[in-house]
Amino acid sequence: MDLDRLDASGFLHIWTLLDVDDNGYIAATQLDDFFRRVLEKLGEKGEEISEHNIRRLRERFVSAYDVSAVGRLQIQELAAMMLPEEENFLLLFRRETPLDNSVEFMRIWRNYDTDSSGFISAAELKGFLQDLFLQHRKSVTAEKLEEYTVTMMKMFDKNQDGRLDLNDLARILALKENFLLKFKMDACSQEDRKRDFEKIFAHYDVSKTGALEGPEVDGFVKDMMELVKPSISGTDLDKFRKALLGHCDINGDGKIQKNELALCLGLKLS
């Protein structure tokens, strides 16, 4: 049972077949199915894939999860046990530091959508992965970087058009739930609306300048759009961003001041 031949590409392929909701975990009851697919991937076909071999794998990696506590198995727990460090890093980075703010997500998006096409190409994804390895002080060969890029495109390019859209990259980076979903947009009282507005503005005003600019506007626009259209493209976002600035940026400085946004939403802050 040579697990050295199991790489990140093979592991991620098997995982995505079982983690159909892409939420980062599978039920403990799916573990035997996972191990069976691993054995198939490694070439142990037919009679060799016995309950005995599956049980041996389960016993070997039983410490990777706690069935009695949660009844599910997280991707980083199993990858850390089954893959060498240089392989599981590719899988783990998106789960170790999930983004909790669309502002930082959009900062990354703008940085790697180098041609401003509204999509991330394979070449742009490779640049992102290379910088990621450098950031974590990990070395990677050109061959491995190419392999990782191809793997990520296959796994996350949902419509298989050879490029990643906003939603694809959000899945890779494990972007947390849309912040605006926490609020009732039809809050009855003016006081409730003002309180919610203060929380929302503070969330997107990462720089704490009292104005939204650059990726702060992008993050706000992205979350606003996704309330009515779950799947948006970078092109969609750019169009709505332009419309929002045209409507709310009263003084024409390319930013959305706090009072400007409040005015657009029909709120009086004083």
N, C-alpha and C positions, 0 to 999 in steps of 0.2 A: 504494500500500500504506500506507494511513493508520492507523497504530497508535494514534493519539490517541483513537480511539473505543473502544479496549479498556480496560475499567474493571476494578476489583477483582472485581466480581460475575461478569463474563464470564470472567475469568481463572480464578477459583476454581472455577467450574462446569466448565470444560474440564479443569482439573487433577484434580478429584475423579473424573472419568470414567476417567482413566488411572491415578491413584494409588489403586487399589482397596483396597490394604491400609492406606491412610491412614498411611503411614510417613514421609511428607515428601519422597519422591524417586520418580522414574520412571527406567526404563532408558533409556540413550542411544538405543537402537534405537526407542524410542517417540517420539522428538523430531519426526520427520517427521509422525507422526499428530497430535501436538500442534499443529504449525504449520498442518496442513491444517484442523483444527477451528477455529483462530483465523481463518483466511481465510473459512471458512463463517460464523463468528460475525459477522464484519465485513461480510458481504453479498456477498463475491466468490464467486458460485456457478457451477456448471456448468463450462464450458470455461476460465474464468478461473483456477480452482484447478489450475494446471498444475505439473508437476514443476519447471519453471523458477522459478515464484514460491516454491515451497516451498524450493528450493535457495537462493534469494536471502535468505529469512528465516534459514535455517540458517547461511549465511555471515555474515550480519549479527550473529548472536548466538553465534557459535561460541566466543567467549571466555568465555561464561557457564558452560562446563563443560569438564571434562578427561576425555574418553572413555578415553584410554589409562591413566589412573591408577585410576579407580574404575568406569568403565562405567555411571555413573548420573548423574542430574541432580537437584539439590536445588531445592525450591520457592523458597527465598530467592534463589538464584543467578539463576534465570530471571526471577522477578518484579522483581528489582532492575534487570535489563536492559530489560525490556519495559514496565514501568509507571512513571508519574510517582510522585514520593515520597509524595504524599498518598494515592495509591491503594495502593501496595505496602506501606505501613505496616501496613494492616489484616491483610495476609497474613503479614508478617514478625515481628510482635511475639511470636507464639506459638512461633516457631522460634529467635528470637534469645536468649530467656531461658527455656528449658524448665525446668519445676519438677522438682526432684530429691527432693522430700520431700512426702508427702501431708499433712503438718501445715500447710504454707503453702497448699496447695490447699484444705484444709478451712476455713482462715481466710477465704479468698476466698469460698468457698461460703456460709459462715454470714453473711458481710457483705452478700451480694447476694440471698440467699434471704430477703428482708426480711419476708415474711409467714410464714416458717417452714413453708411448705407441703411442703417436700421436693423442690421443683422450682424452676427458674429460668424465670420467664415472660418474654415479649418485652419488657415494660416494665422488668423487672429487668435483662435483658441490655442494654438500651439504657443504663441507669444505669452498668453495668459498663464499656461501651465509652466512654461519655462521660468517666468517671473515668480511663480508660486514656489517652485523648487528652490530658487535662489533665496527667497524670503525665509524659507524654513531651513536654509543651509544644507540642502540635500543635493547631491550630485546626480546627474542623469545623462546617459549617453544620447547622442543624436538619434540612434536607432530606437531606443526606449521611448524617447520623447515623441517620435513619430507614431510608435505603436499606441502610446497612451492617447494621443490626439485622435487617431482613427477609432479607438475603442470608445472614447467619450462621444464622438460624433454619432457612432452607431447606436449607442445606448440612449442618448438624450435628444437627438434630432428626430422628434416624434413623427414629422411628416416626410422625413427622408428626402429633403430637398438640398442637402449638403451645406446647410447653414443653421445657426441657432437663433431663435427669436428670444424675446424677453422672458417668456415663460420657460423655455428650455434652460436658459442660464440660471433662472431662479431655482429650478430643480437641482441643478448641479451645486449651487451655493447654499442649498437648504434655507432659502429665505423664509423667515417666519411669517405667520399669518398677517394679512393686510391689517394694519393698525386701525383703519377707519371702521372695520367691522365691529369694533367695540362700542360704537356710538349709534344711537338712534337718530337718524337724520331728520326725523319728523318730531323731534322733541317739542313738547307743547309750549312750555313757558319760555319767555325771553331770558330769564335767569338760567334755566337749564341749557339753553342754546349758547349763552355767553360762557358758562362754565366749560362746556364741551369744546367750544372754540379755543379757549385758552390752553386746554390740554393738547388739542390737535396742533395748534401753532407751535407750541413749545417742543413737540415731538419732531417736527420737520425743521425747525429753526436750530439745527445742530450747532451752528456757529455762534448762536446766542447774540445775534446782532440786531434783532428786532425786524429783520427782513429776510425773505426767502430769496435765494439766488442760486444759479447754477444747478448742481445736483439736488439741492433742496427743493427747488421748483419741480424738477424732474420726478423726485420721489413722491411729492404730493400729487402731481398729475397722474402718475402711474397708479397710485392707490385709488384716486378718485375714479379713473376710467374703469378700473377693474370691478368697481361696484355695479356697473351696468353692463360691462363687456368683459367676461372672464379671460378671454384670450386676445391680447393686443400685441401689435408689432411696434417696433421702434419708429416706423413711419407714422403710425396712428398717434403715438405719443408726441412726436414732434408737431403734428398738426394741432393737437389739442393744447399743447404748451404755448404755441404761437397765439392761439385764440384766447387763452386765459390771460396771457401777458397783455394782449391788445385790449382786453376788457378791464383788467384790474390794475395794470401798471400806469396809474394816472399821471405820475410825474415823468414817465419815460426814461427811467434810469436802468431798465433791464432787470429790476428786482420787484418783488411784491412786498411792500411794507405791511406791517401788521394791520394798520388802520385801513389800508387799501383793500386787503382781503376781507376784512370785516364789512367794509362798505359794499363790496361785491355780494356778500352773503346777506345783506340787509340787517346788519347788526350795528348797534351803537354801543361802543365800549365804555363811554363815560357815564 
